[in-house]
């Protein structure tokens, strides 16, 4: 099992959609989760509503004082000086194959670096440019697919480039941008690729977009769409008002994760309500928390976020006039979102990350890293939607990939130097011994 929990739509949508604008303009089940932790009495309730289970959770889970899970760091790749093969500019995505080889997409370097399971550099895949086997700074994910083919979606080049583990160019398949801007790419059970796409009017388009505008679809390596897994609520973070793009920070946006048995978990980030859909698209369960409240957004927060968003646009290659126009037109909600992201954990668990309290917000640093508002603690639910407890992540760590009982992500030191970190999921009792 492997899954990704990458950047949230409210941030990545702007970066990817901006790249698309620039490009198109140029073209014209249950138990304790199998975690080995001691289980206590679950104090929640389950209500059946027209065949859908509404699982209302308390603020405390079933893990006892000595139970639960802990994350143990077992590998770190990255340094500020020395061999450039171990220095990263902007880590956009991480994945690993069955042998434990690690693939890191560096968006600034416009290449994917391969490391063995011990963290030793092996080779680079791809290089800067727009020709065969080349990548732009808008490459958004690295995905190890069937047969260890490495797929790299690239919105600026409007294609999915493919590589072999030995560094060879395995060709590419086009992105059909008229079908939607690919926002997030994910692994799903059975070697499938799942992608969220957003459709919106582009410059010089006057007709409204017909049909669903925000969908999760399944596709294969040949680019064929196999299924529509879920139609999401329309995105309101970025829209065109005539020829002017308008950004609405903290608009309600969908977050989601594939499920082990197929289907998806979906939530709107402005409320603690997670809907679980089966492989046939039927809603079977809803996870609810009533104890989580939203935090207000101050004027100082808005000013800082406007600055950071401008920096991110510059990183994506936007020209200064466009940056100035979009930041000036930026709008804000009165409250921060409640949820940050979802991830498919081991043994059928669902991991839910909240937005951290306003008192802990820190928008220092640059680019999208400065805009990561996720809390350290993630809520963990069993396959029946019952709260088990929380798992604490290291400070300044962003989860990018879960593969079985291993988590890959990016850690930043006090100087904002990024490293790729591998964490092992272990029962807390085993860690303390």
C-alpha positions in Angstrom: 0.0 0.0 0.0 1.2 3.4 -0.9 -0.4 6.7 -0.7 0.4 10.4 -1.0 -0.7 13.3 1.1 0.7 16.3 -0.7 0.0 20.0 -0.8 -3.5 21.1 -0.1 -5.6 22.5 -3.0 -5.9 26.0 -1.5 -2.1 26.4 -2.0 -1.2 24.0 -4.8 -4.3 25.0 -6.8 -2.9 28.5 -7.2 0.5 27.4 -8.2 -0.7 24.8 -10.7 -3.5 26.9 -12.1 -1.1 29.8 -12.5 1.2 27.5 -14.5 -1.8 26.5 -16.6 -2.8 30.1 -17.2 0.7 31.0 -18.3 0.9 28.0 -20.6 -2.5 28.4 -22.2 -1.9 32.1 -22.6 1.3 31.3 -24.5 -0.7 28.8 -26.7 -3.6 31.2 -27.1 -13.1 -2.6 8.6 -12.6 -2.3 12.4 -10.8 -3.4 15.5 -7.9 -1.4 16.9 -6.5 -0.7 13.4 -4.1 -3.6 13.7 -1.6 -1.3 15.4 -0.8 -3.5 18.4 -1.9 -0.7 20.8 -4.0 -1.3 23.9 -7.6 -0.5 23.3 -9.9 1.3 25.7 -13.6 2.0 25.8 -14.8 4.0 22.8 -17.2 6.8 24.0 -18.6 7.8 20.7 -22.0 7.0 19.0 -23.0 5.4 15.7 -26.3 6.4 14.1 -27.8 4.8 11.0 -29.2 7.4 8.6 -30.7 5.9 5.5 -28.1 3.1 5.4 -25.2 5.5 6.1 -23.4 5.2 9.4 -22.9 8.6 11.2 -19.9 8.0 13.5 -19.8 10.8 16.1 -16.5 10.8 17.9 -15.5 12.2 21.3 -12.3 14.2 21.8 -10.5 11.2 23.3 -9.7 7.9 21.4 -9.3 4.3 22.5 -5.6 4.2 22.9 -4.5 3.9 26.5 -1.7 6.0 28.1 0.9 3.4 27.0 -0.8 2.6 23.7 -0.8 4.4 20.3 1.8 4.8 17.7 5.1 6.7 17.5 7.2 7.7 14.5 10.9 6.9 14.6 13.3 8.6 12.2 15.5 6.1 10.4 16.9 8.0 7.5 17.6 11.7 6.5 18.8 12.9 3.1 19.9 16.4 2.6 22.5 19.0 3.6 23.2 22.7 3.2 26.7 22.3 1.8 29.0 19.8 0.1 27.9 17.3 -2.6 25.1 19.0 -4.6 23.5 15.6 -5.1 22.4 15.9 -1.5 21.2 19.5 -1.6 17.6 20.3 -2.5 16.0 23.5 -3.8 12.2 22.8 -3.7 11.1 19.2 -2.9 7.8 18.8 -4.7 7.2 15.1 -4.2 8.8 11.8 -2.9 8.1 8.2 -3.6 9.8 4.8 -3.1 9.8 1.5 -4.9 9.4 -2.0 -3.4 13.2 -2.3 -2.9 13.2 0.9 -0.9 14.9 3.1 -3.5 13.7 6.7 -3.0 12.8 9.1 -5.7 12.8 12.9 -5.0 11.4 15.5 -7.3 13.3 18.7 -7.0 11.3 21.3 -8.8 14.0 24.0 -8.8 16.6 21.5 -10.2 13.9 20.2 -12.6 14.9 16.6 -12.1 14.2 13.5 -10.1 17.0 12.2 -7.9 17.2 8.5 -7.1 18.7 7.2 -3.8 19.1 3.6 -2.5 17.4 2.5 0.7 20.4 3.6 2.7 20.1 7.2 1.3 23.1 7.0 -1.1 22.7 8.9 -4.3 22.3 6.7 -7.4 21.4 8.9 -10.4 19.2 11.7 -11.7 16.2 11.1 -13.9 15.3 13.9 -16.3 16.8 17.4 -16.7 15.7 21.0 -17.2 14.0 21.7 -20.5 11.0 21.1 -22.7 12.2 18.2 -24.9 11.9 14.5 -24.5 13.0 13.3 -21.0 13.1 16.9 -19.7 11.1 18.6 -17.0 9.8 22.1 -16.1 9.6 23.7 -12.7 5.9 23.0 -12.7 6.4 19.2 -12.5 4.2 18.3 -9.6 4.7 14.7 -8.5 6.9 11.6 -8.8 5.0 8.3 -8.8 6.5 4.8 -8.9 4.0 2.9 -11.0 3.5 -0.6 -12.3 6.8 -2.2 -13.4 8.7 0.5 -11.5 8.0 3.0 -14.2 8.5 6.5 -12.8 5.8 8.9 -13.8 6.2 12.7 -13.5 3.2 14.9 -14.3 4.3 18.2 -15.7 1.5 20.8 -16.0 3.7 23.4 -17.8 4.7 20.9 -20.5 1.1 19.4 -20.5 2.3 15.8 -20.3 3.2 13.0 -18.0 6.9 12.1 -18.6 8.0 8.5 -17.8 11.4 7.1 -16.9 12.9 3.7 -16.2 14.8 3.2 -12.9 18.1 3.2 -14.8 17.4 6.7 -15.9 16.1 6.0 -19.4 13.4 8.0 -21.1 10.2 5.9 -21.3 8.3 8.4 -23.3 5.4 10.6 -22.3 1.6 10.9 -22.6 -0.2 14.2 -23.1 -2.4 15.9 -20.5 -5.7 16.9 -22.0 -5.9 20.4 -20.4 -9.3 21.0 -21.8 -10.5 18.1 -19.5 -9.2 20.0 -16.4 -6.1 21.2 -14.7 -4.5 18.3 -12.9 -4.3 19.4 -9.3 -3.2 16.4 -7.3 -1.9 13.0 -8.2 -2.1 9.9 -6.0 -1.5 6.2 -5.9 -4.4 3.9 -5.3 -4.8 0.1 -4.7 -4.0 -2.1 -7.6 -1.4 0.2 -9.2 -4.0 2.8 -10.4 -3.3 6.5 -10.7 -5.8 8.9 -9.3 -5.9 12.6 -10.1 -8.0 15.5 -9.0 -8.8 17.9 -11.9 -10.2 21.4 -11.8 -12.0 23.0 -14.8 -12.4 26.7 -15.0 -12.7 29.4 -17.7 -9.3 30.5 -19.0 -8.3 33.8 -20.5 -10.3 34.7 -23.6 -13.0 32.1 -22.8 -16.4 33.6 -22.3 -18.7 30.5 -22.2 -19.3 29.0 -18.7 -17.7 25.6 -18.0 -20.3 22.9 -18.5 -20.6 19.9 -16.3 -18.6 19.0 -13.1 -15.7 21.3 -12.5 -13.9 19.5 -9.7 -13.5 15.7 -10.0 -11.4 12.7 -8.9 -10.7 10.4 -11.8 -8.8 7.2 -12.3 -6.4 6.9 -15.3 -3.8 4.6 -16.6 -0.2 5.2 -17.7 -1.4 5.6 -21.3 -3.5 8.6 -20.2 -6.9 6.9 -20.6 -9.5 7.9 -18.1 -10.9 4.7 -16.6 -13.5 6.0 -14.1 -14.8 9.1 -12.3 -14.5 8.3 -8.6 -16.1 11.4 -7.0 -17.5 14.7 -8.1 -16.3 17.3 -5.6 -17.7 20.6 -4.6 -16.7 23.3 -7.0 -13.4 25.0 -6.1 -13.7 28.7 -5.2 -10.1 29.5 -4.4 -9.2 30.7 -7.9 -11.6 32.0 -10.5 -11.5 34.3 -13.5 -13.5 37.5 -13.4 -13.3 38.5 -17.0 -9.6 38.6 -17.8 -8.6 39.0 -14.1 -7.7 36.0 -11.9 -9.0 36.4 -8.3 -7.7 34.3 -5.4 -9.9 33.6 -2.4 -7.8 32.4 0.5 -9.6 30.1 3.0 -12.4 29.2 0.7 -13.9 25.8 1.5 -11.9 23.3 -0.5 -12.1 19.5 -0.8 -9.4 17.3 0.6 -9.4 13.6 -0.1 -7.5 10.3 0.1 -7.9 6.9 -1.7 -9.1 4.0 0.5 -7.5 0.5 0.7 -10.6 -1.3 -0.5 -11.2 1.3 -3.2 -13.2 4.4 -3.1 -12.2 7.6 -1.5 -12.4 9.6 1.8 -13.5 13.1 1.2 -14.0 16.2 3.4 -14.4 19.9 3.1 -11.6 21.6 5.0 -13.9 24.1 6.7 -15.6 21.5 9.0 -14.7 18.2 10.7 -16.8 15.9 8.7 -15.2 13.1 6.6 -17.2 11.1 4.2 -16.1 7.6 3.3 -17.2 6.3 -0.1 -16.9 2.7 -1.3 -15.5 1.4 -4.6 -18.9 1.8 -6.3 -19.2 5.5 -5.2 -21.7 4.8 -2.4 -21.5 6.8 0.8 -21.2 4.3 3.6 -19.9 6.2 6.6 -19.4 9.7 7.9 -16.8 10.6 10.6 -17.9 13.6 12.7 -16.3 15.7 15.4 -18.2 18.4 17.3 -15.4 19.6 19.5 -13.2 21.2 16.9 -13.7 25.0 16.3 -12.2 27.3 13.7 -9.7 30.1 14.5 -10.0 33.7 13.3 -7.7 35.2 10.7 -6.1 38.5 11.8 -5.2 41.4 9.6 -1.5 40.7 10.2 -2.1 37.1 9.0 -3.6 38.4 5.8 -0.7 40.7 5.1 1.9 38.0 5.7 0.0 35.5 3.6 -0.3 38.0 0.8 3.5 38.4 0.8 4.2 34.7 1.0 1.7 34.0 -1.9 3.5 36.5 -4.0 6.8 34.7 -3.3 5.3 31.4 -4.3 4.1 32.9 -7.6 7.6 34.2 -8.4 9.0 30.7 -7.7 6.5 29.4 -10.2 7.8 31.8 -12.9 4.9 34.3 -12.9 5.9 37.7 -14.3 5.9 40.6 -11.8 2.9 42.4 -13.2 0.8 39.2 -12.8 2.1 38.7 -9.3 1.2 42.3 -8.3 -2.3 42.0 -9.9 -3.1 38.7 -8.2 -1.9 39.7 -4.7 -3.8 43.0 -4.9 -6.9 41.1 -5.9 -6.5 38.5 -3.2 -9.4 38.0 -0.9 -9.6 36.2 2.6 -12.1 34.4 4.7 -12.6 35.4 8.3 -11.6 32.0 9.7 -8.8 29.5 9.1 -9.9 26.1 7.7 -10.4 23.2 10.3 -8.8 20.4 8.4 -5.5 20.3 6.4 -5.2 16.9 4.8 -6.2 13.2 4.8 -3.9 10.2 4.4 -4.5 6.5 4.0 -2.6 4.8 6.9 -1.6 1.2 7.4 -4.1 -1.5 8.3 -7.1 0.3 7.0 -6.7 3.4 9.2 -7.5 6.9 8.1 -5.2 9.8 9.3 -6.6 13.3 9.6 -4.5 16.4 10.0 -6.1 19.5 11.4 -5.0 23.1 10.9 -2.9 24.2 13.9 -4.2 26.8 16.2 -3.8 30.4 15.2 -1.4 31.0 18.1 1.0 28.5 16.5 0.8 29.8 13.0 4.3 30.6 11.6 4.5 31.8 8.0 8.2 32.4 8.0 10.3 30.9 5.3 9.5 31.0 1.6 7.1 29.6 -0.9 4.6 26.9 -0.2 6.6 25.6 2.8 5.7 28.9 4.6 2.1 28.4 3.8 1.8 24.9 5.4 -0.7 25.3 8.3 -0.9 21.6 9.3 -0.8 20.7 13.0 1.9 18.3 14.3 -0.7 15.8 15.6 -2.8 13.7 13.3 -6.0 12.1 14.4 -6.1 8.3 13.6 -9.3 6.4 12.9 -9.9 2.7 12.5 -11.7 1.2 9.5 -15.1 1.8 11.2 -14.4 5.5 11.7 -13.7 5.3 15.4 -11.1 7.6 16.9 -8.0 5.6 18.1 -5.9 8.6 19.1 -3.3 10.9 17.7 0.2 10.5 16.3 2.7 13.3 16.8 5.0 14.2 13.9 8.3 16.0 14.2 8.4 19.8 14.1 8.6 21.4 10.6 7.8 18.1 8.9 5.5 17.7 5.9 4.1 14.3 5.1 4.3 13.5 1.4 4.0 9.7 1.1 2.9 6.7 3.2 4.1 3.3 2.0 3.0 0.4 4.3 4.5 1.3 7.7 6.9 3.9 6.4 6.3 7.6 6.0 8.3 9.8 3.7 8.3 13.6 3.9 10.2 16.8 4.0 11.8 18.3 7.1 13.2 21.8 7.3 15.8 23.0 9.8 16.0 26.4 11.5 17.7 27.8 8.4 14.9 26.4 6.2 17.2 23.8 4.6 15.0 20.9 3.4 15.8 17.2 3.8 14.0 14.1 2.8 13.1 12.1 6.0 11.9 8.5 6.3 9.9 7.7 9.5 9.0 4.2 10.7 5.5 3.7 12.2 5.8 1.7 15.4 3.7 0.9 18.5 4.5 3.3 21.3 5.2 0.4 23.6 7.9 -1.0 21.3 9.6 2.4 21.1 9.7 2.9 24.9 11.4 -0.5 25.5 
